[in-house]
């Protein structure tokens, strides 16, 4: 099976983690959709099938971007998310939120 393991856990990075001022709003939105948000400790296990999102302090656990082609792509086991979602990658590239990494960035 692909896309399994801690590398694929669901997570959210915020400066300060769950102490970020916007966290209560994020947590409420998650709970409204049946999601549980918990503090990430680092090296946390996969969240597949658990409706769980780890919340990391992005000051302690900085963001490391994967290859461009991994951004905003469809899941392999579900219906396609649609072009509007897929096109978010190019918009993020154009405004500088994500960058070309130098690894194979196009498939």
N, C-alpha and C positions, 0 to 999 in steps of 0.2 A: 504494500500500500504506500502511496506517496503522500507527501505533505503531512507527516505525522512526527511527533516528537516535540520536545521543548522548544525547538527552533521555530515552531509554528504556533506557539501559544498566542492567545488573544491578549493584547495589552494596550494600555494607554499611558503615554508619558506626559507628565505635567510637572512644571517646576514646583517642588515641594510635595509632589505626589498627592496623597489624599488630604494634605493640609492646604492645598491650593484653594484660593477663594471660590473658584467656580466648581470645585468638586461636588458640593451638595446638589447642584443642578444636574451635573453629569450622572451622579449616583441615582437621583430621582428618575431621570430619563431611562437609565438602565433597568431599574426596578420595574418601571412601567411596562417594560418589554420582557420581563422575566429573567433579567440578567443580574448576577451578583458580582460586585466589584470588591476586590480584596487587595491589600498591599502586596506588591511584588517584593521578593527578597533577593532575586537574582538566581539564575539557574533553576527557575521554577518549571514544573512539568507541563506537558501539553494540556490544553483546555478542551480538546475535541469532545463534543457531546455533553459538555458540563454546564453550558450557559454561564460561564465564569470569565471575567476579565481581570487580569492583574493590572494594578495601577502602580506605576513606577515613578519615583522622583527623578525627573530628567536631569537634575543637577548631579545626582549620584550615578545614574545610569544614562549616559548620553546616547543620542540617536546615531546609529550607523546604518546608512542606507544600503539596501541590496541593489542588484543590477536594475537598470531602468525597466527592462522587460518584466520584472517582477512587480512593478507598481501598477495597481489598478487593473489587474488582469482577471479574467473569469476563473472561477473555481473549476476544477476538472470534472467534478462529479455532480454538478448542479446545472440547471439551465443558464445560458449566458446572461450576464448582468445588463447588457445593452451598450450600445455605442456611446451614449451620454456618459455612462460611468467610465468606460474604457478611455474616452477622450480626456478624462481628468488628468491622466499622466502627462499628456502634452501641455495642458494648461499649467500644471505644476512645474514642468520643465521650463516653460516660457517665463514664469514669474519668479523662478529661482528657488522654489520650495524643495525641488529635487534636482539632481545633477546627473550628468553622464559620468559613470564610474570608471570607465576604461576597461571593464570586463565586457564580455559579449553583451552589448546593450540592445541589440535588435535580433529577433529570431526570424 
